[in-house]
Each structure stands twice: as C-alpha cells, then as structure tokens.
Amino acid sequence: MLTSGRETSSVSRPQPVVRLGPQVDVKGVLAGSPGADLGLYYLSKYLTKSLADVHEAKTDAERVHVARLMNVLRYEPCAPTCPNWLRYGVQPKGAKAGMWPGSCRSKAHKPEHLGYA
C-alpha cells in the first residue's frame, strides 16, 4: 500500500471472493434457434416477477390502471384448456359443459402471478 509516496505495511485481510460456477450459462438468443422461444419465455417471466417485487400501486390512478388491466387479462386465454378461447370461437382442449369466458380458475389470471399488479 502506498501512502504519500512511502510504502507502509498493513495486515492483509481476506477479501470476499465470488466465483460464478457452471450454473451461469450466458448465451445469446437468436430468433428461430432451438430453445429461443422457451428461453425468452422464462426471461420475460422472471423479469416481470421481479418488477412486481419492487413496484406497488401507490396512487388511485395506478390502482385503477391495475384493476382495468386485470379485468382485460381475465378474459385472455392462458392455456389450450382455458375457457377464454370461447370468446374467439375456438373450442378449448378438453371442453366441458359449464365453461364460459372469464371463468378460468388458473393462477395465470390472478394478479400475484401476472408480475405487474
């Protein structure tokens, strides 16, 4: 350690070390490449989940916006079996009596799983 041009001795203390192991697999994503769709799905899923952890609606305008967004997304199809497909004239996979748009009980339609509400 140099101080004012003179060398001084100091007790060496261990420094924290971070090693990135094999769990980090950084690679680019090319459109059309194998696994690109799945990789982008997971990336967007976890990015939006982390956004939900840091953003909380504080104003009435934000709460109204989230409520409107939730109402719209309540009717968006979440899976091939979602009854919301009926809005588009598509029979859901495994359709049964009593299905109607907006009746899907999947967690995909709940605010805590959407990542932004």
Secondary structure, DSSP 8 states (H G I E B T S, - for coil): -EETTEE--------------TT-------TTSTTHHHHHHHHHHHHHHHHHHH----SHHHHHHHHHHHHHHTTS--STT-GGGGGGT---TT--TT--TT----GGGSHHHHS--
